[in-house]
Amino acid sequence: MKLSVLANLYGAKSLDETLSILSSLGVKTVEIGAGGYPGKAHCNPEELLSDPKKYEAFVATFEKYGVEICALAAHGNALHPDAAVAAQFDKDFRNAVLLAEKLGVDTVITFSGCPGDSEGSKYPNWVTCPWPEDFLSILDWQWNEKLIPYWREAGAFAKAHGVSHIAFEMHPGFCVYNPETLLKLRAAVGDVIGANFDPSHLIWQGIDPVAAIRALAGAIYHVHAKDTKIDHYNTAVNGVLDTKHYGDELHRSWIFRTVGYGNGEAYWRDLVSNLRLVGYDRVLSIEHEDSLMTIDEGLCKAVNFLKDIIIKEEKPTTMSWA
């Protein structure tokens, strides 16, 4: 398993500066934002695909620092009910796939997306309740008329261009937000669909990440190292559903934290060990979204914390005492 970083945390810096910082920390594998919500600060696929000189310079920068790209991140909502918004996210996803093909990268990360409740909707409608029964009708329409047809076609497009792993971040607000919904879409579309396993979004839902890892055995294509701290006092009063601004840390039911500040060392050792138990041996990619720490401090703490926890060497073929 390799330690990686989602590099868009340094979107205000150049790619050269970013790779210089990451390589100085001992990070030799990165996940690059390539459209959608992660942005294109370091990687604009449309430009790189159309301009050979820019593409060569892009690749040369990684070679300069001895860093490899493990995945392209193009999180978006290609099923947004606003056609123009959906079209841009769809374009970003497809351009990321085409660039991944050219780079020899097999993984593109995104969201499943979330439609509205009908063809005339303006905004996404995330259904979380089975009653009144209107909600079940919406859910049925979203999955059968929008979600499954779109990803069957987009999944075929990805596979045709050498991207065998579409890694969905299971994120509340989108149709795929937990292992059950991920596996439901995977069953309908095929094994091109898998998980970008980000425990931070599962923790506050009350999901045990280790149980989720075991349920997703064989379907985990990427892993984000990001933690969540549950505020037990605020949760005791208001529960975990919280629409207060992320900056209102004192009053929120939970906040995102640098790894080790939401859950301790034993928790993360168990998580990493269970990833190995189910056969995952790709990357652990740090995503910094800790609002209590600067980028530099949060990243350094995460790297230092995970260096002692990540299992670097290949799994032994025999037990030393056998």
SEKOLLO-806695 format. One record per residue (C-alpha): x, y, z; residue number from 1; residue in one letter. Coordinates in steps of 0.2 Angstrom, whole numbers, padded with zeros to 4 digits. Example, Ala and Ser with C-alpha at 12.3 -4.5 7.8 and 13.67 -1.06 7.14 Angstrom:
BEGIN
      u      v      w  num  residu
   0062  -0022   0039    1       a
   0068  -0005   0036    2       s
This chain:
BEGIN
      u      v      w  num  residu
   0000   0000   0000    1       m
   0006   0017  -0004    2       k
   0004   0034   0004    3       l
  -0004   0047  -0007    4       s
  -0011   0065  -0006    5       v
  -0026   0073  -0015    6       l
  -0015   0087  -0022    7       a
  -0029   0100  -0024    8       n
  -0026   0106  -0006    9       l
  -0012   0116  -0014   10       y
  -0023   0123  -0028   11       g
  -0016   0140  -0025   12       a
   0002   0134  -0029   13       k
   0009   0128  -0045   14       s
   0010   0110  -0049   15       l
   0029   0111  -0047   16       d
   0028   0119  -0030   17       e
   0015   0106  -0025   18       t
   0025   0091  -0030   19       l
   0041   0099  -0022   20       s
   0032   0100  -0005   21       i
   0024   0083  -0006   22       l
   0040   0074  -0012   23       s
   0049   0083   0003   24       s
   0037   0074   0015   25       l
   0041   0057   0007   26       g
   0025   0056  -0003   27       v
   0028   0048  -0020   28       k
   0011   0045  -0026   29       t
  -0003   0058  -0029   30       v
  -0021   0060  -0033   31       e
  -0024   0074  -0045   32       i
  -0039   0085  -0046   33       g
  -0045   0085  -0064   34       a
  -0062   0093  -0065   35       g
  -0078   0095  -0056   36       g
  -0078   0100  -0038   37       y
  -0059   0096  -0035   38       p
  -0055   0109  -0049   39       g
  -0042   0110  -0063   40       k
  -0028   0120  -0054   41       a
  -0015   0107  -0058   42       h
  -0023   0097  -0072   43       c
  -0035   0103  -0085   44       n
  -0038   0088  -0096   45       p
  -0046   0097  -0110   46       e
  -0030   0107  -0112   47       e
  -0018   0093  -0110   48       l
  -0027   0082  -0122   49       l
  -0027   0096  -0136   50       s
  -0009   0103  -0133   51       d
   0005   0091  -0134   52       p
   0018   0103  -0127   53       k
   0007   0106  -0111   54       k
   0005   0087  -0109   55       y
   0024   0084  -0111   56       e
   0027   0098  -0098   57       a
   0014   0090  -0086   58       f
   0022   0073  -0087   59       v
   0039   0080  -0085   60       a
   0035   0089  -0069   61       t
   0030   0072  -0061   62       f
   0046   0064  -0068   63       e
   0056   0078  -0061   64       k
   0050   0074  -0043   65       y
   0049   0055  -0045   66       g
   0030   0056  -0041   67       v
   0017   0045  -0050   68       e
  -0002   0048  -0052   69       i
  -0013   0035  -0044   70       c
  -0030   0042  -0049   71       a
  -0038   0057  -0057   72       l
  -0052   0066  -0046   73       a
  -0067   0073  -0055   74       a
  -0080   0073  -0042   75       h
  -0096   0080  -0049   76       g
  -0115   0078  -0052   77       n
  -0118   0073  -0070   78       a
  -0136   0069  -0065   79       l
  -0140   0087  -0059   80       h
  -0157   0092  -0065   81       p
  -0150   0108  -0072   82       d
  -0145   0102  -0089   83       a
  -0131   0115  -0091   84       a
  -0123   0110  -0074   85       v
  -0125   0091  -0078   86       a
  -0117   0094  -0095   87       a
  -0102   0102  -0088   88       q
  -0099   0088  -0075   89       f
  -0102   0075  -0088   90       d
  -0089   0084  -0099   91       k
  -0076   0085  -0085   92       d
  -0079   0066  -0081   93       f
  -0076   0061  -0099   94       r
  -0061   0072  -0101   95       n
  -0054   0065  -0085   96       a
  -0056   0047  -0092   97       v
  -0048   0052  -0109   98       l
  -0033   0059  -0100   99       l
  -0032   0044  -0088  100       a
  -0031   0033  -0104  101       e
  -0017   0043  -0111  102       k
  -0007   0043  -0094  103       l
  -0010   0025  -0091  104       g
  -0020   0028  -0075  105       v
  -0034   0016  -0072  106       d
  -0045   0025  -0059  107       t
  -0056   0040  -0060  108       v
  -0065   0046  -0044  109       i
  -0081   0055  -0044  110       t
  -0099   0055  -0036  111       f
  -0114   0045  -0042  112       s
  -0123   0061  -0043  113       g
  -0141   0065  -0038  114       c
  -0156   0070  -0050  115       p
  -0171   0080  -0045  116       g
  -0188   0073  -0042  117       d
  -0194   0074  -0060  118       s
  -0189   0081  -0077  119       e
  -0195   0098  -0072  120       g
  -0184   0100  -0056  121       s
  -0171   0113  -0053  122       k
  -0161   0106  -0039  123       y
  -0156   0088  -0033  124       p
  -0167   0079  -0022  125       n
  -0158   0067  -0010  126       w
  -0171   0055  -0003  127       v
  -0168   0048   0015  128       t
  -0185   0043   0021  129       c
  -0198   0030   0014  130       p
  -0213   0039   0020  131       w
  -0224   0048   0014  132       p
  -0223   0036  -0001  133       e
  -0220   0050  -0013  134       d
  -0202   0048  -0008  135       f
  -0201   0030  -0014  136       l
  -0208   0035  -0030  137       s
  -0195   0048  -0032  138       i
  -0181   0036  -0028  139       l
  -0188   0023  -0040  140       d
  -0188   0036  -0054  141       w
  -0170   0042  -0050  142       q
  -0163   0025  -0050  143       w
  -0172   0017  -0065  144       n
  -0174   0032  -0076  145       e
  -0158   0042  -0072  146       k
  -0144   0034  -0062  147       l
  -0143   0016  -0069  148       i
  -0145   0021  -0087  149       p
  -0132   0035  -0086  150       y
  -0119   0025  -0077  151       w
  -0121   0010  -0089  152       r
  -0117   0021  -0103  153       e
  -0103   0031  -0094  154       a
  -0096   0015  -0087  155       g
  -0095   0007  -0104  156       a
  -0086   0023  -0110  157       f
  -0074   0022  -0096  158       a
  -0070   0004  -0099  159       k
  -0068   0007  -0118  160       a
  -0054   0020  -0114  161       h
  -0044   0009  -0101  162       g
  -0052   0016  -0085  163       v
  -0057   0000  -0077  164       s
  -0061   0008  -0060  165       h
  -0074   0022  -0058  166       i
  -0072   0025  -0039  167       a
  -0088   0033  -0031  168       f
  -0085   0043  -0015  169       e
  -0100   0037  -0005  170       m
  -0106   0054   0000  171       h
  -0123   0060   0008  172       p
  -0132   0071  -0004  173       g
  -0129   0059  -0018  174       f
  -0138   0043  -0023  175       c
  -0123   0032  -0018  176       v
  -0119   0037   0000  177       y
  -0116   0020   0009  178       n
  -0111   0002   0005  179       p
  -0129  -0004   0001  180       e
  -0131   0009  -0012  181       t
  -0114   0007  -0019  182       l
  -0117  -0012  -0021  183       l
  -0134  -0009  -0028  184       k
  -0127   0002  -0042  185       l
  -0113  -0010  -0045  186       r
  -0125  -0024  -0047  187       a
  -0135  -0015  -0060  188       a
  -0120  -0008  -0070  189       v
  -0105  -0020  -0067  190       g
  -0088  -0021  -0059  191       d
  -0082  -0005  -0067  192       v
  -0091   0003  -0052  193       i
  -0082   0003  -0036  194       g
  -0079   0013  -0020  195       a
  -0068   0027  -0016  196       n
  -0068   0022   0002  197       f
  -0068   0039   0012  198       d
  -0072   0034   0030  199       p
  -0075   0052   0035  200       s
  -0093   0052   0027  201       h
  -0097   0035   0034  202       l
  -0092   0039   0052  203       i
  -0105   0053   0055  204       w
  -0119   0042   0048  205       q
  -0115   0029   0061  206       g
  -0107   0017   0050  207       i
  -0092   0007   0056  208       d
  -0079   0008   0043  209       p
  -0072  -0009   0046  210       v
  -0089  -0017   0044  211       a
  -0091  -0007   0028  212       a
  -0074  -0012   0022  213       i
  -0079  -0031   0024  214       r
  -0095  -0028   0016  215       a
  -0086  -0020   0001  216       l
  -0073  -0033  -0001  217       a
  -0067  -0033  -0019  218       g
  -0076  -0017  -0023  219       a
  -0064  -0004  -0015  220       i
  -0054   0005  -0029  221       y
  -0047   0019  -0019  222       h
  -0046   0025  -0001  223       v
  -0046   0043   0006  224       h
  -0037   0046   0023  225       a
  -0049   0058   0031  226       k
  -0056   0058   0049  227       d
  -0072   0064   0057  228       t
  -0074   0069   0075  229       k
  -0092   0067   0082  230       i
  -0097   0080   0095  231       d
  -0106   0069   0107  232       h
  -0114   0084   0116  233       y
  -0121   0092   0101  234       n
  -0126   0075   0094  235       t
  -0135   0071   0110  236       a
  -0146   0086   0107  237       v
  -0148   0087   0088  238       n
  -0143   0070   0081  239       g
  -0130   0069   0066  240       v
  -0140   0077   0052  241       l
  -0132   0095   0053  242       d
  -0134   0109   0040  243       t
  -0124   0122   0050  244       k
  -0109   0129   0041  245       h
  -0093   0119   0042  246       y
  -0085   0134   0050  247       g
  -0096   0133   0065  248       d
  -0086   0120   0073  249       e
  -0091   0123   0091  250       l
  -0110   0120   0087  251       h
  -0109   0107   0074  252       r
  -0113   0088   0078  253       s
  -0097   0083   0069  254       w
  -0083   0090   0059  255       i
  -0069   0084   0047  256       f
  -0052   0081   0055  257       r
  -0035   0076   0051  258       t
  -0032   0058   0053  259       v
  -0029   0054   0071  260       g
  -0039   0069   0078  261       y
  -0056   0061   0075  262       g
  -0051   0043   0080  263       n
  -0035   0036   0087  264       g
  -0021   0026   0082  265       e
  -0029   0009   0086  266       a
  -0044   0014   0076  267       y
  -0034   0018   0060  268       w
  -0022   0002   0062  269       r
  -0038  -0008   0062  270       d
  -0045   0001   0047  271       l
  -0029  -0002   0037  272       v
  -0027  -0020   0042  273       s
  -0045  -0024   0037  274       n
  -0041  -0016   0020  275       l
  -0027  -0029   0018  276       r
  -0038  -0043   0024  277       l
  -0051  -0039   0010  278       v
  -0036  -0038  -0003  279       g
  -0035  -0020  -0005  280       y
  -0017  -0014  -0008  281       d
  -0017   0002  -0018  282       r
  -0016   0019  -0010  283       v
  -0021   0028   0006  284       l
  -0024   0046  -0001  285       s
  -0024   0060   0012  286       i
  -0038   0072   0009  287       e
  -0036   0088   0020  288       h
  -0052   0096   0025  289       e
  -0048   0100   0044  290       d
  -0054   0117   0047  291       s
  -0045   0118   0064  292       l
  -0028   0117   0056  293       m
  -0018   0125   0042  294       t
  -0015   0115   0026  295       i
   0003   0113   0030  296       d
   0001   0108   0048  297       e
  -0014   0096   0044  298       g
  -0005   0088   0030  299       l
   0012   0085   0040  300       c
   0002   0078   0054  301       k
  -0007   0066   0043  302       a
   0009   0060   0034  303       v
   0018   0057   0050  304       n
   0003   0048   0058  305       f
   0000   0037   0043  306       l
   0019   0033   0040  307       k
   0019   0022   0055  308       d
   0001   0014   0052  309       i
   0001   0011   0033  310       i
   0007  -0007   0028  311       i
   0020  -0004   0015  312       k
   0027  -0021   0010  313       e
   0018  -0035   0001  314       e
   0008  -0047   0010  315       k
   0019  -0062   0014  316       p
   0015  -0078   0005  317       t
   0019  -0089   0020  318       t
   0019  -0086   0038  319       m
   0036  -0084   0046  320       s
   0033  -0097   0059  321       w
   0025  -0110   0047  322       a
